[in-house]
């Protein structure tokens, strides 16, 4: 199998590339236009209603409002497995163009080749918890520290509704901090928190809808509870240098250095392992659902619903 080179735009200047390498994150406002944002919002409802054939989400009754369908969902994992709209966003030219410049810009001989392995559609209704401190490389290991998240704000992300918080430059040494259970279930979901670092440099990343925040897989980040009366919808897609293996879910007798799952989407440059072929993704997604806390903005809302949350080691993986 031979894959042709995937050409993408080069939207970033050298100062922006340098900023990402030094700080571990980069904010690009206005990448996604109003029509594209509306398309993502409509598709979020379509997925949640079970309108795409899949193994996990059954069709929801028409009598339920869109809000009733969405209000129990914290996150939908791997929506691009079933939705052409979400797959199109994975391949968004401006996003993938920026990725072709920064994903592995710290490597001297990288040619701009990038692949995607994960999408995560956060719905985060009012009153829902955020995620404690963590580093994405704990869940998606790369050989070359090239994991990168492209965090697309579907709604305005503010401190009040639970925007992203980061510690700039915390990616530099490539150190994975230990994790432990946290004792703050009112603020954060069930995932463990990283610890053992200084938090004094923490900053909020408040952005307008349509902005994309890129951040390195070693960058410490978290989000807080949604204390507003609006949703904080975000689509986070994860990418990596196409030359780095993806050692998820080791098979019996498999050597970790050679393990390489192939449920991926090449988005820039070439796929150096095209000779291996691609694996077709399952027709399924994973829901992280929960109940809003009593402190939710609308205490009269019916927040009861299914709770089929996976443990973090499952939900963070593909």
Secondary structure as GFF3:
##gff-version 3
##sequence-region A 1 318
A	DSSP	alpha_helix	14	23	.	.	.	ID=ss1
A	DSSP	beta_strand	25	28	.	.	.	ID=ss2
A	DSSP	alpha_helix	34	48	.	.	.	ID=ss3
A	DSSP	alpha_helix	66	70	.	.	.	ID=ss4
A	DSSP	beta_strand	73	77	.	.	.	ID=ss5
A	DSSP	three_ten_helix	79	81	.	.	.	ID=ss6
A	DSSP	alpha_helix	84	90	.	.	.	ID=ss7
A	DSSP	alpha_helix	93	102	.	.	.	ID=ss8
A	DSSP	beta_strand	114	122	.	.	.	ID=ss9
A	DSSP	three_ten_helix	136	138	.	.	.	ID=ss10
A	DSSP	beta_strand	148	153	.	.	.	ID=ss11
A	DSSP	beta_strand	164	167	.	.	.	ID=ss12
A	DSSP	beta_strand	179	180	.	.	.	ID=ss13
A	DSSP	beta_strand	193	194	.	.	.	ID=ss14
A	DSSP	beta_strand	202	205	.	.	.	ID=ss15
A	DSSP	beta_strand	212	216	.	.	.	ID=ss16
A	DSSP	beta_strand	221	223	.	.	.	ID=ss17
A	DSSP	beta_strand	234	241	.	.	.	ID=ss18
A	DSSP	beta_strand	265	268	.	.	.	ID=ss19
A	DSSP	three_ten_helix	274	276	.	.	.	ID=ss20
A	DSSP	beta_strand	286	289	.	.	.	ID=ss21
A	DSSP	alpha_helix	312	315	.	.	.	ID=ss22
###
